[in-house]
Structure formats: C-alpha cells, structure tokens
Amino acid sequence: MAAARHDEATNLKTVTPTGIDPYKGEKEGKLREIGHIAVWHLSSCKPGFGVEQLRDGSLETYWQSDGPQPHMVNIHFKGKQTINDICIYADFKADESYTPNRISIRAGNTVNELTELELVELNEPCGWVVIPLRDIDDKPIRTFMIQIAILSNHQNGRDTHLRHIKIHSPVQEKLSALNPAFTSLEMQMYSCIR
C-alpha cells in the first residue's frame, strides 16, 4: 500500500508509493481495467509523447505536456461507468522536475460539471500511486468523465511526465435465473446439465 497522510484543513492527501501492485485486483478477478473503452484527451503534448505513449503499457514511454499549467488528462466514457480507483505511474528518479507534485482528480457528466474528488500531493513518487475514488457512501463513483489535473510539478517544473494511467472498475457478478448462485452443496450438484 501507499503511505498516505490527510490534511483535513486543506483536504490535501499526501501519498508516497510503497510497493503497490496495480494488477493485483485484476489478477484476483475483482477489478477490470476500463481505460480502453474511453476517449482520452490531453491539454497539450510534445509530438511523439501523447495518449499512445501514455496508454501503451510500457513504463519506459510517457506523456509529456507542452503548455502552461495546469496540465489536463480528460477521460470520457460513452456510458456512465463505475470507477473504483485510478492508478498513476510516475518516476521522480527518471523525470525529476517533470514529475507531478500536486494532482486534482475530478469527475462529472461533462467538462463543465466537474467536481473535485481528491487533491493529492505526491512526495517524489517512484512507482504506482493508487487513488481510490469513493462517493459519500464510501462506494465506487459512477461517472461519464474523469479529469486528472496536474497542478504543479516537483522543483517548480513547467511541463510534466506521466508514464502510465490505469482506470479500474469493480467486476460485477451477474446473477440471473439462467445462472443462479446456489450456496448448498446439494443444490450445486444439480445446477448444471451434463
């Protein structure tokens, strides 16, 4: 897990990654990565350092912004999606002043209706940072759009590098009359036709 500290006065969460495995939930069948069903838009990028590099699965490639702060990653879904968490890979050792320091995670129906869910401060991250997204009932959020805003970088850097972003949704078990979930051994024995 990540070491986290929360400041109630500013609603700022300070995170230091410590051996996080963003693939664990996927391997266990509890989460699925849904970034591939979204439309991604960046506020700016250098040629050859855009969405394709951000989503290619390699931690050696990255998105590099090319403009004034804040730098934005807008993620639009065709339908309302349940979002459990966002995983961001950043590497302070490789990227130094290009590494994000303060990130705002926002969600809503459109870019004009976004609400800030999390304000996160990264302390020289070198690895995966997992940011859980919860509603007021502590359940995963449901939204059409997510915006990741890079508000500042380490060492007052201007442009930013992000090496990878994963969007996780909980796996929904579908129960139906055709596939009932039997709990007793007797009923499970007769639940399928050979």
Secondary structure as UniProt FT lines:
FT   STRAND          3..7
FT   TURN            8..11
FT   STRAND          12..16
FT   TURN            22..23
FT   HELIX           24..27
FT   TURN            28..29
FT   STRAND          31..33
FT   HELIX           35..37
FT   STRAND          38..42
FT   TURN            47..48
FT   HELIX           51..54
FT   STRAND          63..64
FT   STRAND          71..83
FT   STRAND          85..91
FT   HELIX           92..95
FT   HELIX           96..98
FT   STRAND          100..108
FT   HELIX           111..113
FT   STRAND          115..122
FT   STRAND          126..132
FT   TURN            136..137
FT   STRAND          140..153
FT   HELIX           154..156
FT   STRAND          161..162
FT   STRAND          164..170
FT   TURN            177..178
FT   HELIX           185..189
//
